[in-house]
């Protein structure tokens, strides 16, 4: 099994570094990856041959997920937004967004793990979107901490600020989410922050919520702190979205279901 924590140079020395290519109707992609696992669990989950596919976008286009009207259309995403990519990983979401939707002004991609940042930088450059993607090597936090402990996983996309016993720990710089939204002029968010999403959404102030047009979340029930009182916590988050977004996209069976991970979104409407 490949070392999921390794740098580009270490992956090259280990013989696992490769360029994965995938042609779609909207872009011909190239991604520098460190393992077959990253192709299977990260690239393939996000880069769909269908323009409406991929784990973050697909829920927006499923009719029975649309709680307040119909599903979105592609033009709703091709908008002059400034995106916060909370959990940039190796740049797959940022690259997909910027290549498929040319009207998007900019993506601020926050990724605290330096070895992932190396891949992120290369991948946005290889796909020609580096001019609209600013990479910030920090964790996003709900409080005013300027640095936090960061817990490293054996899956390169599952590192977390939340304490997870038994993991290797490093210290990374951090920035408050409300500060980011205000100072960067964020109007859309993709959030995949491995178990911190409940605390982070609850920490958003009204000024931040008023500023966001579209908000896509990957929610992780399998972490013990989100599995406990699962229905109440998830309902609390959905209520925040209902109160602040005209349209909600969520699998109605998720609250009491057996899903380990789900994706949902709030949209201000057309």
N, C-alpha and C positions, 0 to 999 in steps of 0.2 A: 504494500500500500504506500502511496506517495506521501511525502511529508507535507501536510496541508499548511504548515506554518512557514515554509521555506520562502526565501527570496527568489527573484528571477535567476540570479547567478547560481544559487544553490540548486534550483530545479534544473538548470542547464548542466551542472556538474553531475547531478543524480541521473540524468538521462530521461527525465520525465517532462521537461519543457516541450510544449508543442503549440502550433498555431492551428486552431480549429476554425474551419470555414463552413459557412452556411448561407445559401442563396435563398432569398425570399422575394416576394413581389415588390417589396418596398425598399430593400437594400441587400447588398451582398456583403455579409459580415465576415470579419476576421477577429478572433479572440485569442490572445495569448493566455494559456492556462498551464497550471502546474500538475494537473492530474486528470485521469479519466473521470474521477468522481466529480470534478468541477464541471465537466461537460454534461454528465448525466443529471446532476442535481441542481445545477445553476444555469448554465447556458441553455440547455434543452427545455428547462422549465419556463424560460423567459422569452426566448427567440422562437416565435412560432411562424410557420409558413403562412398562416392566416393573419391578416392585418388586425383582426379583433381577438387574436389568441394570446397566450402567455398568462402566467399566473396573476400578474397585477392588473392586466387590462381585461381579461376574460369576464370577470364578474360585472363589468360595466355594460356588457352586451348580452347578458342572459336575461330573457324576458321575465322569468319568475323571481329574479333577484330585485327587480325594480319595484320598490315599495310605494312610490308616489308618481306613477306615470310609466312611460315606456322606457326601454333601454336607450342608452346613449348612442350617438352616431360618431363616426371617426372625426367629423368636423368639430365636435365638442372638445377633442383633445388637441387638435391642430389650432392652438390659440396662443396669443402673445402672453404667455404666462412666464413667471420666474419660479422655477421649481426648487424645492428643498428635497434632495435625495438623502433621506435619513437612513443610513446604512448602505454606503456606496459599494462595498465589497470590491469586486474587480472591474466594476464599470458596466455591467451588462444592462441594467435598467437605464442608466443615463445615456448610453450609446443607442439603445433601442428608441428611446423617447426622441432624442435629437435627430436621428437619421430619418425616422418615420414621419415626424411632425416638424416641418421646417419653420413654422411660425413661432415655435417656442423660443423665447428670447434667450433664456439662460438656465442652466442647472448648477446649483451649488451642491456638490456631492461631498458629504461628510463621511469619512472613513478613518477611524482612529488607529488601525493596525498598519504599521509602516510597510510591511511586506505585501499586504493587499494593495496599498496605495501605489506601489511600484507597478503592479499589474494594471491597476485602474488608469494610471497615466499613459501607459503604453496602449491600452485598448481604445481609449478615446482618440488618441493620435492615429492609430491604425485605421480607424473608421472615419477620420476626417472631421471630427466634431470638437476638437480641443479648444477652438476659439469661443465656443458657447458653454464650456464646462469648466467651472472653477473647482478644483479639488482642495478640500480643507481637511488636514490631518488632525481631527479632533473628534471626541465623542460628544453627542448631544445629551444634555442633562435637563432635569426638571427643576433643579435648584441653582444656586450660584457658585457651585464648585468650579474651581479653575483647573483641577485635575482629579482624576478618579482612577480606581483600580479597574482593570479590564481583564475579563476571564476568557482565556483562549480555549477554543473547542477543537476537536478532531474532525470537524467539518469547517472549512475555511469561511463559510457564510454564516456560522452560528456563534461567533464570539459575542460576548455580552458584558454590559456594565453591571448587570445584576449579579450579586454574589452566587456562585455555583460551586459547591464544595468539590474538591478534588481536582480542579482545573489549575493549569499554570496561569500565573497572574503577572501582569505588567501594569505600569502606571502610564496614563496617557493624558494629554491636555483635554479640557472640556469647555463647552460653551452652552449657555442657557437657551432653550428653544424659543422663548418669547423674544429674547434679544436678537436672535438670528432672524426671525420672521420680520421684526420691525426694521432692523438695520439693512437687511438684504432686499427688502421689498418683496418677500415671498407671497405668491398668490396660489400656489399648488404644492401639495406634499405627497410624496410616497414615503411611508414609514415601515421599515422592517428592522426592528431593533431588539429582537430576541428577548422578549419577556418584559421589557420596560415600557411597552406601549400603553398599558393601563395607567401607570403613574404619569406618563408623559402627556397623554390626552387630558387627564384631570388637571394637569398643571397649566394648560393653556388659558391665558386670560382672554377676556372678551374682545379686546382690541385685536389679538391674533386671530381669533375665530372669525371676526368680521372681515378680516383681510383675505381669508382663504376661500378660493372659488371651488377647488376640487381637492379632496383629501382621500388618498388610498392607503389602507392599512392592512398589513399582514399581522394577524392576531394569533398568539401561541398558547393554546389551552394546555399543552403538555407540560409546561413548567408548573411545578407544584403550587407556587404562589398565585397562579391564575386558574389552576384547576380547582383550588379550594374556593367554595362559594361561586362556582363557575357561572351559573345563570345570573346571579345578582350583579356580579362585576361586569359581565358582558352587557347586560341590560342597561346598567348605569352608563356605559360608554356609548351604546346606541342611542340612549336618551339625549346625551350631549349632541350627538350628530343630528338627531331629529329636531332639536331645538335651534340648530344653527345652519342647517342645510335644507334646501327645499326638496331635494331628492335623496333617497337613501337606497343603496344597492347592497343587499345582504341575503345570504341563503336563509330563508325563514326557518329551516330545520336545525340551524346551527346551535341555538341556545341550549337546547336539551339533547343534542345529538352526541355522536361519538367522535366528531372531528377533532383531530389533534391541532390542526392549523386551519384557519379560514381567512378569506380576504373579503373586505367590505369597503364601501366608499360613501362619502358624502359629496353632493354636488349642488351648487347654488341654483342651478336651473338655467334654462335657455330663454 
